[in-house]
Amino acid sequence: MSARAGGKPVRGAETLDIAELPVARKPPGIVVTWPPSPGPVAVPWRQRLTLSLSLAIGDAIETRRLFVLLPFSIIGGLVAYSQLPHEPSPWALLGVAILLVALLAASLAHIDRLRALVLLSAFWAGLCLLPVHGLLFGTPMLSFPIYGQYRATVDEILTQTATERRIVVSQLTPVGDSKSAIVARARLLVGAEPPLAPGDVIEARLRLAPIPGPVLPGAFDSQFHAYFSGIGAYGNVTGGLVLVSSGSGLDPTRAVENLRRAIASRIERVLTGASAAIGQAMVMGDQSLISDETRDVMAASGLAHVYSISGLHLSLVAGGVYAILRLLLASLAGWTPPLPVKKIAALGGIVTACFYLLLAGGIANVPALRSTLMLGLIFGAVLAGRRALTMRNVAIAALVIIVIDPASVFRASFQLSFAAVVALIGVYELPRKPPAEHRSWIGRSVKHIWVAALTSLIAGTATLLFSAYHFQQTAPLGVLGNVLVLPVVSVVIMPAAMASVLAMPFGLESPFLLVMAWGIERMLDIAALVAGWSAGLQGNPLLTPIALFIGLLAMAWFAFVRTYWRFAAPILAIPAILLFALDARPDVLIADTTRAVAVRSTSGLGLLAGKTGTFAVDVWSQYYQEDIADALDDAHCDSLACMAATDAFSISVVASPDAFAEDCARHDLIIARIPAPAYCRAQTQVIDARDLRAGGVQWLRWNAAAKAFDIRPAVPSLTRPWRAALR
């Protein structure tokens, strides 16, 4: 096969032997002839790039890589639905779905059109998925606090400490003259006694409150996620908690929870402090005992993922069982009839992964569920004699999770776990040299260290964008921390944890738990060391949701293309994010449920109203990684209002209606917890009780060109089913 560009070779052109490239679609501008002419043909570098890119895309299409784009198309539909200003009509969604089915049926003989329609249908399926999920599992949202005596059934125990528990209850039934609770389920904070398990019926005096909205624009949306989990209110027990009846002993959820509690009690009996807390997190997924200090150190060193059950833990446990079973079964050769050793070991790995998933919290633990699905596909490939680590398997796991819990797409855990897996599988798919047949133990050790470092670098780079968006911080020495810690996790902590669980039925878990604790202590030592080295190197990147959209497109391209062209989109994403997705720091922040108003002056953020220590102020300080002073410099307060002026603008926080007449004409912004008069809005910008009730927390930045504030409400509208206007 040969190529001609304009009929003659071009000066400075490189040579390209087309015969060495895979057959794909004819690239534009290249004339393909057959039979091939001998020798290379000169091709200009631009056409060379175009040819290479066209061949890469054609190869991806012809090898049916479009399948891996299906979850990305569905995610696009989910994002589009979440951003709609109003809830779409069910009939409109159904009508378009029927039309797409008809078009698909009419395009079966036209492969190109069929491919495009399949991706479009996946996008529309994503648009319809959340409404269907809300119809099946959604709930009315409480819009005002209620108090009373209620009877309820315990569904889940989320976290448990020595003094309190967070539980989810359903079937809330008022007792006596208490108001009816309209919600399907509620999350409650209760004391440590009496002992509870799923299925138990309790009765208590409760205070139920509306679920708060985002504390900043683009921040975690508790209302959204609670709605799709069927939780319509948060609350706490104010007194009189009694156990009315115990659940059925045949309830599998109750049996699993009792097993998890029994394992936790065994761990607490032997270990204390951070070792017990992290041990429980790594064995059964309960992170409630981990202190904020430990979390900060682990995050600063890039090791926060270690105590969150995910692919690392499941691979070590299920893979360890697989290896042990293969070794044991292979040792029986000659003593038993021939056995399908690999297939039996693969079944053992699947069972182990499923059991570990149950201990980790079941399908609610998205990273653990994703890892279990991936391991199931890998071991299933072993059973079927097929290749295990493929991007198609990643896509299948993503599709399963999206269908089961579409709202999880908007959580950091989903985004981080799948970004890491897509990156690792993508690099694994690239061509590489075959390993040396004979290698010394030093060479093998160096290889293992190199693989661990490379794996950490790939996963850390892939998740950097999502970590920066959700947590506003980076771990500059995270690769080093993982290289130092992963041997301890792989060789000491996880094997000891698995052995301790297996020894618990015999009461022999203590020595294994002590070994696990020793490993955890060494891990914390390394984390503290790396965090100390990282001091002063961490950044505080502020990104808009556009960054996630750019990251999604880059990840889709990376998964779709098989050649080194897959790196083009991630590389181009960097300048795109720098140009279009960087966020600015606010000049004013206004809380909706407290009196907090933070204003930026020359010395930083300070409170013009409210007090430090409240939830909103603490989150603002953590998000922007700066202290918020308890009082603003040069602020002046009287009985009518609190006022402050900077070099650019002036603000008044009105406390009395008598202040409107004077302050509306004098200040650039009026903030009031009461309704402001119409004439005030005609004179200046106003954020009053109506704005706070409709939009929640308000983010403002002074626009010097317009001489006015740019305003972003945390809640864009109240027209979606997960929103409830607070009264």
VMD Tcl script that draws the C-alpha trace (Angstrom):
set ca {
  {0.00 0.00 0.00}
  {1.38 3.44 -0.81}
  {0.38 7.05 -0.29}
  {0.68 10.14 -2.48}
  {0.21 13.74 -1.33}
  {-0.15 16.13 -4.25}
  {1.62 13.64 -6.52}
  {5.22 14.44 -5.46}
  {7.28 14.21 -2.28}
  {7.49 17.45 -0.36}
  {10.80 18.92 0.80}
  {11.37 18.26 4.50}
  {8.79 15.50 4.61}
  {9.37 12.39 6.69}
  {9.01 8.93 5.21}
  {6.18 6.65 6.19}
  {5.78 3.04 5.25}
  {2.01 2.70 5.01}
  {2.30 -1.05 4.66}
  {3.44 -1.25 8.28}
  {0.26 0.41 9.61}
  {-2.99 -1.42 10.36}
  {-5.70 -1.27 7.72}
  {-8.41 1.17 8.70}
  {-10.51 3.80 7.04}
  {-8.88 5.80 4.28}
  {-7.50 8.99 5.87}
  {-8.53 12.25 4.21}
  {-6.06 13.60 1.66}
  {-4.28 10.25 1.27}
  {-4.74 8.16 -1.86}
  {-4.59 4.48 -1.05}
  {-3.72 2.04 -3.83}
  {-3.48 -1.71 -4.07}
  {-1.31 -3.75 -4.52}
  {1.35 -2.04 -2.39}
  {4.34 -0.43 -4.01}
  {7.74 -1.33 -2.58}
  {9.53 0.95 -0.15}
  {8.52 3.95 1.93}
  {6.85 7.06 0.49}
  {7.59 10.63 1.59}
  {4.69 12.23 3.47}
  {4.62 15.77 4.98}
  {4.63 15.81 8.77}
  {1.15 17.36 8.97}
  {-0.32 14.67 6.76}
  {1.69 12.13 8.72}
  {-0.02 13.28 11.93}
  {-3.41 13.34 10.22}
  {-2.83 9.86 8.87}
  {-1.72 8.53 12.24}
  {-4.68 10.08 14.04}
  {-7.15 8.84 11.41}
  {-5.75 5.35 11.63}
  {-5.95 5.43 15.44}
  {-9.61 6.49 15.32}
  {-10.41 4.01 12.57}
  {-8.72 1.23 14.50}
  {-10.73 2.10 17.64}
  {-13.99 2.06 15.67}
  {-13.26 -1.15 13.81}
  {-12.23 -2.94 17.02}
  {-15.57 -1.96 18.58}
  {-14.10 0.47 21.10}
  {-17.27 2.57 20.84}
  {-18.64 0.32 23.57}
  {-16.36 1.93 26.13}
  {-17.94 5.31 25.32}
  {-21.38 4.14 26.47}
  {-20.86 4.95 30.18}
  {-19.43 8.35 29.24}
  {-22.49 9.07 27.09}
  {-24.79 8.05 29.94}
  {-22.82 10.25 32.35}
  {-23.27 13.12 29.90}
  {-27.03 12.57 30.05}
  {-26.99 12.45 33.85}
  {-25.08 15.75 33.99}
  {-27.44 17.34 31.47}
  {-30.46 16.30 33.56}
  {-28.98 17.68 36.77}
  {-28.40 21.07 35.13}
  {-31.89 21.51 33.68}
  {-33.70 24.55 35.12}
  {-36.96 22.58 35.43}
  {-37.95 18.95 35.75}
  {-38.53 17.47 32.26}
  {-41.92 16.10 31.31}
  {-42.08 12.29 31.61}
  {-44.05 12.17 28.36}
  {-41.35 14.14 26.55}
  {-38.67 11.77 27.84}
  {-40.73 8.75 26.81}
  {-41.57 10.19 23.40}
  {-37.94 10.84 22.48}
  {-36.99 7.38 23.79}
  {-39.58 5.74 21.51}
  {-38.34 7.81 18.56}
  {-34.75 6.72 19.20}
  {-35.79 3.06 19.35}
  {-37.55 3.45 16.00}
  {-34.49 5.12 14.46}
  {-32.25 2.36 15.79}
  {-34.50 -0.29 14.24}
  {-34.46 1.56 10.90}
  {-30.67 1.91 10.94}
  {-29.65 -1.69 11.47}
  {-28.31 -1.89 7.92}
  {-26.35 1.37 8.18}
  {-23.48 0.76 10.58}
  {-22.19 4.35 10.82}
  {-25.62 5.78 11.53}
  {-26.29 2.96 14.00}
  {-23.13 3.75 15.96}
  {-24.02 7.42 16.29}
  {-27.59 6.58 17.32}
  {-26.39 4.11 19.96}
  {-24.27 6.82 21.60}
  {-27.14 9.30 21.35}
  {-29.50 6.73 22.89}
  {-27.05 6.18 25.74}
  {-27.02 9.93 26.37}
  {-30.82 9.97 26.44}
  {-30.87 6.95 28.74}
  {-28.71 8.94 31.14}
  {-31.15 11.83 30.89}
  {-34.00 9.48 31.84}
  {-32.17 7.43 34.46}
  {-32.33 9.84 37.39}
  {-36.06 10.61 36.94}
  {-36.78 6.87 36.94}
  {-34.55 6.36 39.97}
  {-36.28 9.24 41.75}
  {-39.69 7.76 40.94}
  {-38.64 4.41 42.43}
  {-36.55 5.53 45.40}
  {-37.12 9.29 45.84}
  {-38.97 10.97 48.68}
  {-40.79 14.18 49.54}
  {-38.33 16.59 51.16}
  {-39.08 18.13 54.54}
  {-39.23 21.94 54.29}
  {-39.62 22.91 57.96}
  {-38.61 21.43 61.34}
  {-41.05 19.16 63.14}
  {-40.99 17.71 66.65}
  {-42.88 14.80 68.17}
  {-43.05 11.18 69.23}
  {-42.43 8.73 66.39}
  {-42.08 5.03 65.78}
  {-39.71 3.91 63.02}
  {-37.85 0.91 61.60}
  {-34.05 0.89 61.50}
  {-32.75 0.40 57.93}
  {-29.02 1.05 58.29}
  {-26.41 1.87 60.90}
  {-24.07 4.25 59.10}
  {-21.49 4.97 61.79}
  {-21.04 4.09 65.44}
  {-18.79 5.40 68.20}
  {-18.70 4.87 71.94}
  {-21.17 7.73 72.50}
  {-23.39 8.05 69.42}
  {-24.59 6.45 66.19}
  {-25.88 7.68 62.86}
  {-28.73 5.54 61.60}
  {-31.26 5.60 58.77}
  {-34.88 4.85 59.63}
  {-38.01 4.33 57.56}
  {-41.77 3.95 58.13}
  {-41.89 6.99 60.42}
  {-45.24 6.81 62.18}
  {-46.44 9.61 64.48}
  {-47.52 8.61 67.98}
  {-50.33 10.54 69.65}
  {-50.91 14.03 68.27}
  {-47.48 14.38 66.60}
  {-47.39 15.75 63.06}
  {-47.13 13.31 60.19}
  {-43.65 12.93 58.74}
  {-43.97 13.05 54.95}
  {-40.51 11.64 54.25}
  {-39.81 8.06 53.19}
  {-36.66 7.82 55.31}
  {-34.67 10.00 57.71}
  {-31.12 10.05 59.00}
  {-30.94 10.29 62.79}
  {-28.25 10.91 65.38}
  {-28.94 8.66 68.37}
  {-27.11 7.61 71.52}
  {-25.04 4.47 71.93}
  {-27.78 2.63 73.82}
  {-29.83 0.50 73.42}
  {-28.10 -1.83 70.92}
  {-29.72 -1.57 67.49}
  {-29.59 -3.52 64.24}
  {-31.39 -3.30 60.88}
  {-34.99 -4.39 61.21}
  {-35.43 -3.17 64.79}
  {-38.46 -0.99 65.56}
  {-37.77 1.99 67.82}
  {-39.83 4.75 69.38}
  {-38.50 8.11 70.55}
  {-39.05 11.85 70.71}
  {-37.50 13.24 67.54}
  {-36.56 16.55 66.06}
  {-36.60 16.37 62.27}
  {-35.14 19.19 60.18}
  {-34.81 19.97 56.46}
  {-31.66 18.73 54.77}
  {-29.34 21.69 54.16}
  {-28.31 22.66 50.66}
  {-24.74 23.11 49.40}
  {-22.58 25.29 51.61}
  {-20.96 26.81 48.48}
  {-21.86 26.88 44.77}
  {-20.68 23.62 43.22}
  {-19.97 22.00 46.59}
  {-21.34 18.64 47.76}
  {-25.13 18.73 47.48}
  {-26.63 16.87 50.44}
  {-30.19 17.44 49.22}
  {-29.50 15.87 45.82}
  {-27.87 12.72 47.18}
  {-30.30 12.34 50.07}
  {-33.31 12.57 47.72}
  {-32.11 9.74 45.51}
  {-31.37 7.66 48.63}
  {-34.93 8.19 49.82}
  {-33.84 10.34 52.78}
  {-36.01 13.44 53.19}
  {-34.88 14.79 56.58}
  {-32.07 14.84 59.10}
  {-32.82 14.66 62.80}
  {-31.84 13.57 66.27}
  {-33.38 11.84 69.25}
  {-34.33 14.32 71.97}
  {-35.32 11.67 74.50}
  {-37.22 8.53 75.34}
  {-35.51 6.15 72.91}
  {-36.82 2.62 73.42}
  {-36.54 -0.59 71.45}
  {-40.10 -1.67 70.63}
  {-39.24 -4.92 68.86}
  {-36.25 -6.67 67.36}
  {-35.96 -7.52 63.68}
  {-36.16 -10.96 62.20}
  {-33.12 -13.17 62.62}
  {-33.59 -14.26 58.99}
  {-32.99 -10.74 57.67}
  {-29.69 -10.91 55.70}
  {-29.02 -7.19 56.22}
  {-29.31 -7.67 59.96}
  {-27.02 -10.70 59.87}
  {-24.35 -8.77 57.95}
  {-24.57 -5.78 60.29}
  {-24.30 -8.02 63.34}
  {-21.23 -9.65 61.81}
  {-19.66 -6.25 61.15}
  {-20.35 -5.15 64.74}
  {-18.90 -8.40 66.09}
  {-15.69 -7.89 64.09}
  {-15.49 -4.28 65.27}
  {-15.83 -5.33 68.90}
  {-13.07 -7.94 68.48}
  {-10.77 -5.28 67.01}
  {-11.56 -2.79 69.80}
  {-10.90 -5.47 72.40}
  {-7.27 -5.80 71.24}
  {-6.39 -2.44 69.66}
  {-6.82 1.18 70.70}
  {-6.46 4.65 69.23}
  {-5.57 5.19 65.59}
  {-4.69 1.52 65.09}
  {-8.21 0.43 66.05}
  {-9.83 3.20 64.00}
  {-7.88 2.50 60.81}
  {-8.11 -1.25 61.39}
  {-11.90 -1.04 61.44}
  {-11.87 1.15 58.34}
  {-9.70 -1.29 56.37}
  {-11.50 -4.43 57.53}
  {-15.16 -3.33 57.50}
  {-15.26 0.13 55.96}
  {-16.26 2.08 59.10}
  {-14.22 5.30 59.19}
  {-16.19 6.98 61.98}
  {-13.45 6.53 64.60}
  {-10.63 8.08 62.54}
  {-9.68 11.44 64.06}
  {-9.47 14.66 62.06}
  {-5.75 14.85 62.84}
  {-5.14 11.43 61.33}
  {-7.23 12.29 58.28}
  {-5.27 15.49 57.70}
  {-1.90 13.73 57.92}
  {-2.99 10.93 55.58}
  {-4.44 13.42 53.08}
  {-1.32 15.62 53.11}
  {0.85 12.59 52.34}
  {-1.45 11.31 49.58}
  {-2.43 8.21 51.58}
  {-6.07 8.92 52.43}
  {-7.14 6.23 49.95}
  {-5.39 3.53 52.01}
  {-8.07 3.41 54.73}
  {-10.93 3.52 52.21}
  {-11.72 0.01 50.99}
  {-11.23 -0.05 47.22}
  {-9.33 -1.90 44.52}
  {-6.09 -2.11 46.49}
  {-7.68 -3.95 49.42}
  {-9.98 -6.19 47.41}
  {-7.20 -7.13 45.01}
  {-4.89 -8.07 47.87}
  {-7.54 -10.10 49.70}
  {-9.29 -11.79 46.75}
  {-6.04 -12.13 44.83}
  {-4.37 -13.62 47.89}
  {-7.12 -16.22 48.25}
  {-6.84 -16.99 44.53}
  {-3.07 -17.53 44.82}
  {-3.36 -19.65 47.99}
  {-6.06 -21.85 46.46}
  {-4.01 -22.36 43.30}
  {-0.99 -23.34 45.38}
  {-2.96 -25.75 47.56}
  {-4.78 -27.37 44.66}
  {-1.59 -27.65 42.63}
  {0.08 -29.42 45.56}
  {-2.63 -32.12 45.38}
  {-1.57 -33.15 41.88}
  {-1.15 -36.91 41.77}
  {-3.34 -37.43 44.85}
  {-6.67 -36.50 43.29}
  {-8.25 -36.66 39.83}
  {-7.23 -33.78 37.53}
  {-8.81 -30.54 38.74}
  {-9.48 -27.24 36.94}
  {-7.17 -25.47 39.40}
  {-7.37 -21.96 37.97}
  {-11.16 -22.05 37.67}
  {-11.68 -23.30 41.23}
  {-9.29 -20.65 42.53}
  {-11.12 -17.99 40.49}
  {-14.43 -19.01 42.07}
  {-12.80 -18.72 45.48}
  {-11.60 -15.22 44.56}
  {-15.12 -14.18 43.51}
  {-16.66 -15.46 46.75}
  {-13.97 -13.71 48.80}
  {-14.49 -10.41 46.98}
  {-18.26 -10.57 47.53}
  {-17.81 -11.34 51.23}
  {-15.39 -8.43 51.63}
  {-17.89 -6.17 49.84}
  {-20.55 -7.10 52.40}
  {-18.17 -6.27 55.25}
  {-17.34 -2.95 53.57}
  {-20.97 -1.80 53.54}
  {-22.40 -3.45 50.44}
  {-23.37 -1.61 47.26}
  {-23.45 1.72 49.12}
  {-19.63 1.64 49.10}
  {-19.05 2.68 45.48}
  {-15.26 2.11 45.32}
  {-15.66 -1.33 46.87}
  {-18.56 -2.18 44.55}
  {-16.58 -1.04 41.49}
  {-13.59 -3.10 42.59}
  {-15.75 -6.15 43.27}
  {-17.33 -5.90 39.83}
  {-13.91 -5.55 38.21}
  {-12.59 -8.55 40.13}
  {-15.69 -10.51 39.18}
  {-15.07 -9.72 35.52}
  {-11.37 -10.58 35.85}
  {-12.03 -13.92 37.54}
  {-14.91 -14.51 35.12}
  {-12.44 -14.05 32.27}
  {-10.23 -16.68 33.93}
  {-13.22 -19.03 34.05}
  {-13.98 -18.35 30.37}
  {-10.35 -18.42 29.30}
  {-10.40 -14.82 28.06}
  {-8.27 -11.72 28.62}
  {-9.12 -10.12 31.95}
  {-7.75 -6.56 32.12}
  {-9.59 -4.71 29.35}
  {-11.24 -1.34 28.98}
  {-14.45 -3.15 28.04}
  {-14.58 -4.67 31.53}
  {-14.11 -1.21 33.03}
  {-17.04 0.01 30.92}
  {-19.22 -2.91 32.04}
  {-18.45 -2.22 35.71}
  {-19.26 1.47 35.18}
  {-22.55 0.66 33.48}
  {-23.63 -1.64 36.32}
  {-22.89 0.96 38.99}
  {-24.55 3.76 37.02}
  {-27.73 1.73 36.64}
  {-27.76 0.69 40.31}
  {-26.94 4.14 41.72}
  {-26.86 6.89 39.06}
  {-26.44 9.64 41.67}
  {-23.06 8.14 42.62}
  {-21.65 9.61 39.40}
  {-21.65 13.01 41.14}
  {-19.68 11.78 44.16}
  {-15.93 12.06 44.50}
  {-15.55 8.34 45.23}
  {-16.97 7.31 41.83}
  {-14.94 9.85 39.89}
  {-11.67 9.10 41.67}
  {-11.97 5.33 41.45}
  {-12.91 5.19 37.78}
  {-10.37 7.80 36.71}
  {-7.65 5.73 38.36}
  {-8.82 2.44 36.82}
  {-9.25 3.89 33.32}
  {-5.74 5.34 33.49}
  {-4.16 2.11 34.78}
  {-5.91 -0.12 32.23}
  {-5.11 2.36 29.46}
  {-1.41 2.30 30.24}
  {-1.53 -1.48 30.64}
  {-2.96 -1.80 27.10}
  {-0.03 0.03 25.52}
  {2.67 -2.10 23.84}
  {5.64 -2.90 26.07}
  {8.72 -5.06 26.04}
  {8.36 -8.67 27.23}
  {9.87 -9.28 30.68}
  {13.24 -10.95 31.00}
  {13.01 -14.71 31.50}
  {15.63 -14.91 34.23}
  {15.99 -12.16 36.79}
  {17.77 -12.07 40.17}
  {15.92 -11.34 43.37}
  {17.43 -7.86 43.32}
  {16.07 -7.32 39.83}
  {12.65 -8.59 40.88}
  {12.66 -6.30 43.94}
  {13.61 -3.29 41.84}
  {10.85 -4.19 39.37}
  {8.23 -4.39 42.15}
  {9.31 -1.00 43.51}
  {9.22 0.48 40.02}
  {5.75 -0.97 39.33}
  {4.45 0.38 42.64}
  {5.89 3.82 41.90}
  {4.54 3.82 38.36}
  {1.10 2.64 39.48}
  {0.96 5.38 42.11}
  {2.12 7.99 39.60}
  {-0.47 6.94 37.01}
  {-3.36 6.77 39.50}
  {-2.30 9.99 41.24}
  {-2.03 11.88 37.96}
  {-5.39 10.57 36.73}
  {-7.18 11.57 39.93}
  {-5.39 14.92 40.40}
  {-8.12 16.95 38.70}
  {-10.94 15.34 40.68}
  {-9.05 15.60 43.98}
  {-8.35 19.27 43.32}
  {-12.00 19.96 42.51}
  {-13.57 18.10 45.43}
  {-10.95 18.63 48.15}
  {-9.16 21.84 47.02}
  {-5.76 20.39 47.80}
  {-3.02 18.31 46.27}
  {-0.43 15.93 47.72}
  {2.83 16.86 45.94}
  {4.76 13.93 47.45}
  {1.92 11.42 47.19}
  {3.88 9.14 44.86}
  {6.72 8.92 47.37}
  {4.29 8.25 50.20}
  {2.64 5.43 48.29}
  {5.94 3.84 47.30}
  {7.00 3.78 50.96}
  {3.66 2.61 52.35}
  {2.35 0.10 49.79}
  {4.87 -2.62 50.78}
  {3.72 -2.29 54.40}
  {0.06 -2.45 53.33}
  {0.61 -5.36 50.95}
  {2.96 -7.49 53.06}
  {1.92 -6.68 56.64}
  {-1.42 -4.91 57.14}
  {-3.78 -6.64 54.70}
  {-2.48 -10.21 55.15}
  {-2.68 -9.76 58.93}
  {-6.17 -8.28 58.63}
  {-7.36 -11.21 56.50}
  {-5.77 -13.74 58.87}
  {-7.36 -12.06 61.90}
  {-10.86 -12.31 60.41}
  {-10.31 -15.97 59.55}
  {-9.04 -16.63 63.10}
  {-11.94 -14.87 64.86}
  {-14.26 -17.91 64.90}
  {-11.54 -19.72 66.89}
  {-10.75 -16.79 69.18}
  {-7.17 -16.61 67.87}
  {-7.26 -13.17 66.27}
  {-5.13 -11.27 68.82}
  {-1.62 -11.96 67.41}
  {-2.74 -11.13 63.89}
  {-4.41 -7.91 65.02}
  {-1.24 -6.88 66.83}
  {0.76 -7.45 63.64}
  {-1.80 -5.37 61.73}
  {-1.52 -2.62 64.36}
  {2.27 -2.60 64.02}
  {1.88 -2.13 60.28}
  {-0.66 0.68 60.76}
  {1.68 2.47 63.16}
  {4.52 2.26 60.62}
  {2.15 3.57 57.96}
  {1.23 6.55 60.15}
  {4.92 7.21 60.83}
  {5.61 7.32 57.10}
  {2.53 9.50 56.52}
  {3.71 11.99 59.15}
  {7.19 12.03 57.62}
  {5.93 12.64 54.07}
  {3.38 15.22 55.28}
  {6.22 17.08 57.00}
  {8.26 17.08 53.80}
  {5.18 18.36 51.93}
  {4.67 21.34 54.25}
  {4.49 24.49 52.19}
  {4.23 22.60 48.90}
  {0.47 21.97 48.89}
  {-1.67 24.13 46.68}
  {-5.25 25.31 46.99}
  {-6.59 24.99 43.44}
  {-10.11 26.36 42.95}
  {-11.91 24.89 39.97}
  {-15.35 25.35 38.43}
  {-17.56 22.44 37.29}
  {-16.26 23.09 33.77}
  {-13.06 21.36 34.89}
  {-14.98 18.14 35.53}
  {-16.57 18.35 32.07}
  {-13.13 18.78 30.47}
  {-11.82 15.88 32.53}
  {-14.74 13.68 31.44}
  {-14.05 14.38 27.75}
  {-10.33 13.70 28.20}
  {-11.00 10.44 30.02}
  {-13.48 9.32 27.33}
  {-10.90 9.91 24.59}
  {-8.21 8.15 26.63}
  {-10.45 5.10 27.05}
  {-11.56 5.07 23.40}
  {-8.23 5.24 21.54}
  {-5.76 2.37 21.86}
  {-2.53 3.96 20.62}
  {-0.35 6.67 22.11}
  {-2.80 9.19 20.63}
  {-4.87 8.49 23.76}
  {-2.60 10.92 25.65}
  {-3.53 13.82 23.35}
  {-6.77 14.72 25.14}
  {-5.35 14.64 28.69}
  {-2.46 16.83 27.55}
  {-4.80 19.30 25.83}
  {-7.02 19.30 28.92}
  {-4.32 21.07 30.95}
  {-4.36 24.38 29.02}
  {-8.14 24.11 28.61}
  {-8.57 23.95 32.40}
  {-6.12 26.80 32.95}
  {-7.98 28.95 30.42}
  {-11.62 28.14 31.18}
  {-12.01 26.34 34.53}
  {-10.10 28.25 37.20}
  {-12.31 29.81 39.84}
  {-11.85 33.08 41.74}
  {-11.98 33.65 45.47}
  {-15.10 35.39 46.78}
  {-15.24 38.88 48.25}
  {-18.42 38.16 50.21}
  {-19.98 34.93 51.53}
  {-23.46 34.88 53.07}
  {-24.79 31.87 54.99}
  {-28.45 30.96 54.60}
  {-29.26 29.21 57.90}
  {-26.98 31.20 60.23}
  {-26.16 34.90 60.51}
  {-22.61 34.49 59.15}
  {-21.43 37.07 56.60}
  {-17.74 36.93 55.62}
  {-16.18 39.89 53.79}
  {-12.71 40.12 52.22}
  {-10.58 43.07 53.22}
  {-6.87 43.78 52.79}
  {-6.12 41.44 55.72}
  {-8.23 38.53 54.39}
  {-11.69 37.20 55.16}
  {-13.40 38.37 58.35}
  {-16.91 38.16 59.77}
  {-19.12 41.21 59.47}
  {-21.92 39.24 61.12}
  {-22.22 35.88 62.84}
  {-19.53 34.00 64.72}
  {-16.75 31.54 64.04}
  {-17.17 27.86 64.85}
  {-20.42 27.44 62.92}
  {-20.64 24.76 60.26}
  {-20.74 27.18 57.33}
  {-17.78 29.27 58.53}
  {-15.68 26.18 59.24}
  {-16.38 24.78 55.76}
  {-15.56 28.13 54.11}
  {-12.27 28.28 55.98}
  {-11.39 24.71 55.01}
  {-12.47 25.14 51.40}
  {-10.40 28.26 50.80}
  {-7.66 27.16 53.24}
  {-7.54 30.49 55.01}
  {-8.52 31.59 58.49}
  {-11.67 33.67 58.80}
  {-11.30 36.32 61.50}
  {-14.06 36.58 64.07}
  {-14.38 40.32 63.35}
  {-13.80 42.39 60.23}
  {-11.34 45.27 60.39}
  {-12.91 48.75 60.31}
  {-16.44 47.42 60.69}
  {-19.02 49.54 62.49}
  {-22.20 48.22 64.12}
  {-25.12 49.95 65.77}
  {-28.64 48.92 66.71}
  {-29.82 49.16 63.07}
  {-27.02 47.59 61.00}
  {-23.37 46.54 60.68}
  {-21.42 48.37 58.00}
  {-18.03 47.91 56.37}
  {-16.17 49.58 53.53}
  {-13.17 48.38 51.51}
  {-11.20 50.16 48.82}
  {-13.67 48.85 46.22}
  {-17.11 48.55 47.83}
  {-19.23 49.09 50.92}
  {-21.72 46.74 52.60}
  {-24.46 47.01 55.16}
  {-25.95 44.06 57.05}
  {-29.35 45.38 58.06}
  {-30.83 44.27 61.36}
  {-33.83 46.64 61.51}
  {-36.26 47.88 58.82}
  {-35.45 51.44 59.93}
  {-32.00 51.12 58.32}
  {-33.24 50.64 54.76}
  {-34.11 54.28 54.07}
  {-30.57 55.50 54.67}
  {-28.37 52.49 53.88}
  {-29.90 51.56 50.51}
  {-28.70 54.86 49.05}
  {-25.22 54.70 50.60}
  {-23.93 51.15 50.08}
  {-23.11 48.88 47.16}
  {-24.73 45.86 48.81}
  {-27.51 45.43 51.35}
  {-27.77 42.12 53.24}
  {-30.90 41.49 55.30}
  {-32.49 38.51 57.02}
  {-35.83 40.25 56.53}
  {-37.58 41.21 53.25}
  {-36.15 44.39 51.76}
  {-38.49 47.04 50.30}
  {-38.80 47.36 46.52}
  {-37.26 50.84 46.44}
  {-34.07 49.42 47.96}
  {-33.60 46.97 45.08}
  {-34.00 49.86 42.66}
  {-31.11 51.71 44.32}
  {-28.52 49.01 44.99}
  {-27.88 45.26 45.03}
  {-29.80 43.37 47.73}
  {-29.58 39.91 49.27}
  {-32.54 39.50 51.61}
  {-34.56 36.73 53.25}
  {-36.27 35.81 49.97}
  {-32.97 35.37 48.15}
  {-31.53 33.27 50.96}
  {-34.62 31.11 51.13}
  {-34.58 30.50 47.36}
  {-30.85 30.37 46.63}
  {-29.23 29.26 49.87}
  {-25.65 30.34 50.51}
  {-24.63 33.35 48.37}
  {-21.17 33.76 46.76}
  {-20.28 37.28 45.62}
  {-17.26 38.80 43.90}
  {-16.81 42.48 43.11}
  {-16.75 43.26 39.38}
  {-14.72 46.45 39.07}
  {-15.68 47.01 35.44}
  {-19.42 46.79 36.13}
  {-19.07 48.37 39.59}
  {-21.35 45.68 40.95}
  {-21.16 42.23 42.49}
  {-21.25 39.01 40.47}
  {-23.57 36.76 42.48}
  {-23.74 32.97 42.52}
  {-26.38 31.24 44.65}
  {-25.52 27.77 45.91}
  {-29.02 26.59 44.86}
  {-29.78 27.64 41.26}
  {-33.53 26.99 41.56}
  {-36.17 25.33 43.71}
  {-37.95 23.66 40.79}
  {-36.25 20.27 41.11}
  {-37.75 17.47 43.25}
  {-34.78 17.34 45.65}
  {-35.19 20.99 46.61}
  {-37.41 22.25 49.41}
  {-37.79 25.94 50.19}
  {-36.94 26.39 53.87}
  {-39.61 28.04 56.00}
}
mol new
graphics top color blue
foreach p $ca { graphics top sphere $p radius 0.5 }
foreach p [lrange $ca 0 end-1] q [lrange $ca 1 end] { graphics top cylinder $p $q radius 0.2 }
display resetview
